[in-house]
């Protein structure tokens, strides 16, 4: 932990080790460089003295990677830094927390920080406290990591799939997966193009496994055998049958609604109430069904 009051001094840039490097967009970095070039450095970076200096680096960077790199681009040799005393463990943790606290939390950043801390031996409860995150989120990420769900993690990381749905998919059989998708559709978590994307991810997970290696394709891809083709056909047939069942269930629900509306529209008080509320039209599907049942 910090053992003395921090003080600011000029530190040679080549003596600073970036302990927890991260990437940022080119536009964001250019804005930092332009701002420092025009107005100067408004806030010094924060560093901690190292106990191991065999590589010639005397300090670990706690926060201020963008400012440090901007100074390098601007040709500066030294940079104002607030020097604190931390052991390497606390320095790394403070760097993680600092990065999260001062920026909006994107799914990719949160996932990487959770993965990093788990790799350093922290439990899910400890991580949730240190990063001020909900236990549910951390336990969800831990569940996917423990089960090797790289495809689902990649979808969560890119914001394509809600974590709660990813956990349902990971823990369910084929019927459970389809139910999870239907539930997500009903509560507006997944709709339209996003739902189609998740269906493709689930199909790839079934056919190619949970592991995910982006951008890598084998030149000698395995030729599908008759057994694999039959398996794929059966899986697709099962999926289509489940969709048919879901469609029939939805149709039955709609028919019940139509029947109920037909009876309610025979009540003059209900009709007057609709008119008073300005509800003079209804969906085309319901109107057509009403006509088929003799309510023109």
C-alpha positions in Angstrom: 0.0 0.0 0.0 1.0 3.7 -0.2 3.7 4.4 2.4 4.3 8.1 1.9 2.6 11.2 0.5 2.9 11.2 -3.3 5.1 13.9 -4.9 5.4 15.1 -8.5 8.8 15.0 -10.2 10.2 14.8 -13.8 10.8 11.1 -14.7 12.7 9.9 -17.8 10.2 8.2 -20.1 12.6 5.4 -20.9 12.7 4.4 -17.2 8.9 3.7 -17.1 7.4 0.2 -17.5 3.8 0.0 -18.7 2.6 -2.6 -16.3 -1.0 -3.0 -17.6 -1.0 -1.9 -21.3 -4.2 -1.3 -23.2 -5.2 -0.2 -26.6 -7.3 2.8 -27.7 -8.7 4.1 -31.0 -6.4 6.1 -33.3 -8.9 9.1 -33.1 -8.9 9.0 -29.3 -5.1 9.0 -29.1 -4.7 11.8 -31.7 -7.1 13.9 -29.5 -4.8 13.3 -26.5 -1.7 14.3 -28.5 -3.3 17.4 -29.9 -4.6 18.5 -26.5 -1.2 18.1 -24.8 0.6 19.8 -27.8 -1.7 22.8 -27.5 -2.3 23.1 -23.8 0.4 21.1 -22.2 0.0 18.3 -19.6 -2.9 19.2 -17.3 -2.5 16.2 -15.0 0.8 14.3 -14.3 0.9 10.5 -14.7 1.1 8.2 -11.7 4.0 5.8 -11.3 5.4 3.6 -8.6 9.0 2.7 -7.8 10.0 -0.8 -8.8 11.9 -3.2 -6.6 13.2 -5.2 -9.6 15.1 -2.9 -12.0 17.1 -5.5 -13.9 15.7 -4.3 -17.2 16.6 -0.7 -16.5 13.1 0.4 -15.8 12.8 2.2 -12.4 9.1 2.8 -12.3 5.8 1.0 -13.1 3.1 3.0 -14.7 -0.1 3.1 -12.6 -2.2 5.3 -14.8 -1.6 7.7 -17.7 -0.6 5.4 -20.6 -2.2 7.8 -23.1 -0.4 10.8 -21.7 2.9 8.9 -21.6 2.7 7.7 -25.2 1.6 11.2 -26.3 4.7 12.7 -24.7 6.8 10.1 -26.6 5.2 11.1 -29.9 5.9 14.7 -29.2 9.6 13.9 -28.7 9.8 14.5 -25.0 12.4 12.7 -22.9 10.9 13.4 -19.4 7.3 13.6 -18.1 5.8 15.0 -14.9 4.8 12.1 -12.7 3.3 11.6 -9.3 5.5 9.0 -7.6 3.9 6.7 -5.1 5.1 3.6 -3.2 3.2 0.5 -4.0 4.2 -3.2 -4.2 3.8 -4.7 -7.7 0.6 -6.5 -6.7 -1.2 -3.4 -5.5 0.2 -1.4 -8.4 -1.3 -3.8 -10.9 -4.6 -3.8 -9.1 -4.7 0.0 -8.9 -4.0 0.2 -12.6 -6.9 -2.1 -13.4 -9.3 -0.2 -11.1 -8.1 3.2 -12.4 -8.7 2.2 -16.1 -12.3 1.0 -15.3 -13.2 3.9 -13.0 -12.4 6.7 -15.4 -14.0 5.3 -18.5 -17.4 4.0 -19.4 -17.5 0.2 -18.9 -17.7 -1.6 -22.2 -18.4 -5.3 -22.2 -15.0 -6.1 -23.7 -13.1 -4.2 -21.0 -15.1 -5.7 -18.1 -14.6 -9.2 -19.5 -10.9 -8.8 -19.9 -10.4 -7.3 -16.4 -12.4 -10.1 -14.8 -10.5 -12.7 -16.8 -7.2 -11.0 -15.8 -8.0 -11.0 -12.1 -9.3 -14.6 -12.1 -6.0 -15.6 -13.7 -4.3 -14.0 -10.7 -6.2 -16.1 -8.3 -9.1 -13.9 -7.2 -12.5 -15.4 -6.5 -15.6 -14.1 -8.2 -16.8 -12.4 -4.9 -13.4 -10.7 -4.4 -13.4 -9.5 -8.0 -16.9 -8.0 -7.7 -15.8 -6.1 -4.6 -12.5 -4.8 -6.1 -14.1 -3.7 -9.4 -17.4 -2.6 -7.9 -19.3 -4.9 -10.2 -22.4 -7.1 -9.4 -21.7 -10.6 -8.2 -24.1 -11.9 -10.9 -22.0 -10.5 -13.7 -18.7 -11.8 -12.3 -20.2 -15.2 -11.6 -21.6 -15.3 -15.1 -18.3 -14.6 -16.7 -16.6 -17.1 -14.4 -19.2 -19.7 -15.4 -18.5 -19.2 -19.1 -14.7 -19.2 -18.6 -14.8 -22.4 -16.6 -16.9 -24.2 -19.2 -14.7 -23.1 -22.1 -17.5 -21.1 -23.8 -15.2 -19.1 -26.0 -17.9 -18.5 -28.7 -20.4 -17.2 -26.2 -17.8 -15.1 -24.4 -16.8 -13.6 -27.8 -20.5 -12.7 -28.4 -20.8 -11.2 -24.9 -17.6 -9.3 -25.4 -18.8 -7.7 -28.6 -22.2 -6.8 -27.1 -24.1 -9.2 -29.3 -25.4 -11.4 -26.6 -26.7 -10.6 -23.1 -24.7 -12.4 -20.4 -27.8 -13.9 -18.8 -28.8 -15.4 -22.1 -25.3 -16.7 -22.7 -25.4 -18.5 -19.3 -28.8 -20.1 -20.1 -27.4 -21.3 -23.4 -24.3 -22.7 -21.8 -26.3 -24.7 -19.2 -29.1 -25.9 -21.5 -29.8 -28.6 -24.0 -31.2 -27.9 -27.5 -34.7 -27.3 -26.2 -33.5 -25.2 -23.4 -31.5 -23.1 -25.8 -34.5 -22.4 -28.0 -36.6 -21.5 -25.0 -33.9 -19.1 -23.8 -34.0 -17.4 -27.3 -37.8 -17.3 -27.2 -37.7 -15.7 -23.7 -35.1 -13.2 -24.8 -37.3 -12.3 -27.8 -40.4 -11.9 -25.6 -38.6 -9.5 -23.2 -37.0 -7.5 -26.1 -33.4 -8.6 -25.2 -32.9 -10.1 -28.6 -34.8 -8.9 -31.7 -34.3 -8.7 -35.5 -30.7 -8.9 -36.8 -29.2 -9.5 -33.4 -31.4 -12.6 -32.9 -30.4 -13.9 -36.3 -26.7 -13.4 -35.4 -27.1 -15.3 -32.1 -28.8 -18.2 -34.0 -25.7 -18.4 -36.3 -23.4 -18.4 -33.3 -25.4 -21.2 -31.6 -25.3 -23.3 -34.8 -21.5 -22.8 -35.1 -21.2 -23.8 -31.4 -23.0 -27.0 -32.1 -21.1 -27.9 -35.3 -17.6 -26.6 -34.5 -17.5 -26.7 -30.7 -17.2 -24.1 -27.9 -13.7 -22.9 -28.8 -13.3 -19.9 -31.0 -10.3 -18.7 -33.0 -11.1 -15.5 -34.9 -9.8 -15.1 -38.4 -8.2 -18.5 -38.6 -9.3 -21.0 -41.3 -7.7 -24.2 -42.1 -6.5 -24.6 -45.7 -7.3 -28.3 -45.5 -10.7 -28.2 -44.0 -12.1 -31.6 -43.1 -14.6 -32.9 -45.7 -17.9 -33.6 -44.0 -18.6 -37.3 -43.6 -22.0 -38.9 -44.1 -22.3 -39.2 -40.3 -21.7 -35.5 -39.8 -24.1 -34.6 -42.5 -26.8 -36.8 -41.0 -26.1 -35.3 -37.6 -26.4 -31.8 -39.0 -29.6 -32.7 -40.8 -31.2 -34.1 -37.7 -30.1 -31.1 -35.6 -31.6 -28.7 -38.2 -34.8 -30.9 -38.4 -35.1 -30.8 -34.6 -34.7 -27.0 -34.6 -37.3 -26.6 -37.3 -39.7 -28.8 -35.4 -39.2 -26.7 -32.3 -39.9 -23.5 -34.3 -43.0 -25.1 -35.7 -44.2 -25.9 -32.2 -43.4 -22.4 -31.1 -45.3 -21.0 -34.1 -48.4 -23.1 -33.4 -48.3 -22.1 -29.7 -48.2 -18.4 -30.8 -51.0 -19.0 -33.3 -53.2 -20.6 -30.6 -52.5 -17.6 -28.3 -53.6 -15.2 -31.1 -56.8 -17.2 -31.8 -57.6 -17.0 -28.1 -57.1 -13.2 -28.2 -59.3 -13.0 -31.3 -62.0 -15.0 -29.7 -61.9 -12.9 -26.5 -62.0 -9.7 -28.6 -64.9 -11.0 -30.6 -66.9 -11.5 -27.4 -65.8 -8.2 -25.8 -66.8 -6.2 -29.0 -70.3 -7.5 -28.5 -70.5 -5.4 -25.3 -71.6 -1.8 -26.2 -70.0 -0.5 -23.1 -66.6 -1.9 -24.1 -67.0 -0.5 -27.6 -67.8 3.0 -26.2 -64.8 2.8 -24.0 -62.6 2.1 -26.9 -64.0 5.0 -28.9 -63.5 7.3 -25.9 -59.9 6.3 -25.7 -59.4 6.9 -29.4 -58.8 3.2 -30.2 -60.6 3.1 -33.5 -58.4 0.6 -35.3 -56.8 -2.8 -34.7 -53.9 -4.8 -36.2 -54.7 -6.1 -39.7 -54.1 -9.7 -38.6 -56.8 -9.4 -35.8 -59.2 -7.6 -38.1 -58.9 -10.3 -40.7 -59.4 -13.0 -38.2 -62.5 -11.2 -36.8 -64.0 -11.1 -40.3 -63.3 -14.9 -40.7 -65.2 -15.4 -37.5 -68.1 -13.4 -38.7 -67.4 -10.1 -37.0 -67.2 -7.5 -39.9 
